[in-house]
Amino acid sequence: MGNEIKICIPSFKRWGALDGKDYFTTAKYVVPESQRDEYTQAVGAARLIVIPDEDDGSIPRKRNWILKNVERPLVMLDDDVRCLTTTEGLYSDDGKFLQTKRMVKLTPEMAMRVLVEGFNLAHQWGCVYWGINVNTDGRNYQQYKPFSLSQMVLGPFHAHLNHDLLYDERLPFKEDYDFSLQVLCRHKKVLRMNKFGYYCEHATNPGGVVSMRTLQRERSNCLAIMRKWGSKIIKYDINHGSMTKLLNGQVNVPIHGV
């Protein structure tokens, strides 16, 4: 693909904690008008896309504004993503095998090459939506499965080619799971490059969705997405009382393949 890749980072009340601002140097921060001055001081006016406050309000609403107003190919990142990573085997200087898998931070230049390669591969395979591994733990990376076509691509890193799908604004916390399911339902495939991942700290970064997340709200969104797709497709342990259980759903997409 020859078009310039656009990188957008939706952000809300996190102008003092933009972990990837010096890593994703071409990215634009999408912020509400009422927070323009604070973000201008943090990253400069040239790196901002300022939208009306009424088009902010929730992450799916903001994502939809971006989809409607920013040209493709388009990558959206969470504002707490620090870098991209990859999984590699580890060898000693004399070639002795030391351990199977480790997480390695990519340089910014290497990360941009991953974006280019990801869009090219998605285009060649007829995928309108792609992403990277949602877990940086090397033990979860299967060397025989560098790509998958039926797995979830989640909010911290997701990339769009041309399509007309939008995020469900009724799901302020589960919009990323829902969007992957929408794409799989319509197009039957989502490209995920499993060898690469992202590093971020959702739980400790103030502002954003974290400031609104409670057990009650999370449980309500879990119930809503299960009603929409059915608990055979996506299921959460809503009776456990643990935030971790409510954040991570069990997804069973009825599509053959990896």
GINORCOR-V837469 format. One record per pair of residues at least 12 apart in sequence whose C-alpha atoms are under 7 Angstrom apart, sorted by sequence separation. I is the first residue (numbers start at 1). J is the second residue. D is the distance in Angstrom with one decimal. If there is no record, write none. Layout:
# GINORCOR-V837469
<<I:J:D> <I:J:D>>
This chain:
# GINORCOR-V837469
<<89:101:4.6> <90:102:6.9> <167:179:6.0> <88:101:5.2> <89:102:6.3> <236:249:5.0> <36:50:6.8> <87:101:6.0> <88:102:5.5> <222:236:6.3> <235:249:5.6> <236:250:6.4> <87:102:5.4> <88:103:6.7> <234:249:6.3> <235:250:5.1> <87:103:4.8> <234:250:5.6> <235:251:6.6> <33:50:5.6> <86:103:5.7> <87:104:6.1> <234:251:4.5> <9:27:6.7> <11:29:6.4> <29:47:6.2> <30:48:6.0> <31:49:6.4> <32:50:5.6> <33:51:5.7> <85:103:6.3> <86:104:5.2> <233:251:5.6> <234:252:6.3> <7:26:6.9> <8:27:5.6> <9:28:6.1> <10:29:5.8> <11:30:6.0> <12:31:6.3> <28:47:4.8> <29:48:4.9> <30:49:4.7> <31:50:5.2> <32:51:5.1> <33:52:5.5> <34:53:6.7> <85:104:5.4> <86:105:6.6> <219:238:6.1> <233:252:4.9> <7:27:4.7> <8:28:5.0> <9:29:4.7> <10:30:4.6> <11:31:5.6> <27:47:7.0> <28:48:5.3> <29:49:5.9> <30:50:5.9> <31:51:6.2> <32:52:5.7> <33:53:5.8> <85:105:4.4> <86:106:6.9> <134:154:6.8> <232:252:6.8> <233:253:5.8> <7:28:6.3> <8:29:5.9> <9:30:5.8> <10:31:6.4> <28:49:6.3> <32:53:5.0> <84:105:6.2> <85:106:5.3> <132:153:6.8> <155:176:5.2> <8:30:6.6> <83:105:6.9> <84:106:5.7> <131:153:5.4> <154:176:5.1> <15:38:6.3> <130:153:6.8> <154:177:6.3> <15:39:5.2> <32:56:6.2> <222:246:6.9> <132:157:6.9> <152:177:6.6> <16:42:6.8> <131:157:6.1> <15:42:5.9> <84:111:6.2> <131:158:4.8> <153:180:6.1> <219:246:6.5> <130:158:6.1> <131:159:5.9> <152:180:5.7> <215:243:6.3> <218:246:6.4> <130:159:5.2> <129:159:5.7> <130:160:6.7> <129:160:4.8> <128:160:6.0> <129:161:6.1> <103:136:6.6> <128:161:4.8> <128:162:6.1> <103:138:6.1> <128:163:6.4> <102:138:5.3> <101:138:5.1> <101:139:6.6> <150:189:5.7> <151:190:6.9> <153:192:6.7> <149:189:5.1> <150:190:5.8> <149:190:4.8> <151:192:7.0> <149:191:4.8> <148:191:6.0> <149:192:6.3> <148:192:5.2> <147:192:5.7> <148:193:6.8> <173:218:6.9> <147:193:4.8> <146:193:6.1> <147:194:5.4> <174:221:6.5> <146:194:5.0> <173:221:6.4> <146:195:5.4> <171:221:6.1> <87:138:5.9> <141:194:6.9> <141:195:6.9> <133:192:6.6> <19:79:6.9> <20:80:6.8> <23:83:6.6> <130:190:5.7> <131:191:6.4> <132:192:5.0> <133:193:6.4> <18:79:5.8> <19:80:5.4> <20:81:5.9> <129:190:5.7> <130:191:4.5> <131:192:4.9> <132:193:4.7> <133:194:4.7> <136:197:5.6> <18:80:6.2> <19:81:6.4> <20:82:4.3> <127:189:6.4> <129:191:6.6> <130:192:5.6> <131:193:6.4> <132:194:5.7> <133:195:6.9> <135:197:6.5> <136:198:6.7> <19:82:5.0> <20:83:6.5> <127:190:6.1> <133:196:5.8> <134:197:6.2> <127:191:6.4> <132:196:5.6> <133:197:4.6> <132:197:5.4> <6:72:7.0> <6:73:6.3> <7:74:5.9> <8:75:6.2> <9:76:5.7> <5:73:5.2> <6:74:4.8> <7:75:4.8> <8:76:4.9> <9:77:5.0> <10:78:6.5> <11:79:5.9> <5:74:5.9> <6:75:6.1> <7:76:5.9> <8:77:6.4> <9:78:5.8> <10:79:6.6> <122:191:6.4> <9:79:5.7> <81:156:6.7> <78:155:6.7> <78:156:4.5> <77:156:5.1> <78:157:6.8> <77:157:4.8> <76:157:5.9> <77:158:6.8> <76:158:5.5> <75:158:5.8> <76:159:6.2> <24:108:6.8> <75:159:4.2> <23:108:5.7> <74:159:5.6> <75:160:6.3> <74:160:5.2> <73:160:5.9> <74:161:6.7> <72:160:6.6> <73:161:5.1> <72:161:5.6> <72:162:6.4> <64:166:5.9> <64:167:6.1> <150:253:6.9> <150:255:6.8> <60:167:5.4> <60:168:6.5> <61:169:5.9> <87:195:5.8> <150:258:6.0> <60:169:5.3> <86:195:5.7> <87:196:6.7> <149:258:5.9> <86:196:4.4> <148:258:5.0> <85:196:5.6> <86:197:6.0> <60:172:6.1> <85:197:5.0> <59:172:6.3> <84:197:5.7> <85:198:5.6> <58:172:6.1> <84:198:4.4> <85:199:6.9> <60:175:6.2> <83:198:5.9> <84:199:6.2> <83:199:5.6> <81:198:6.6> <82:199:5.7> <1:119:7.0> <81:199:5.7> <82:200:5.7> <1:120:5.7> <81:200:4.4> <80:200:5.4> <80:201:6.3> <80:202:6.8> <14:206:6.9> <14:207:5.5> <13:207:5.2> <14:208:6.8> <12:207:6.5> <13:208:6.3> <12:208:5.1> <11:208:6.7>>
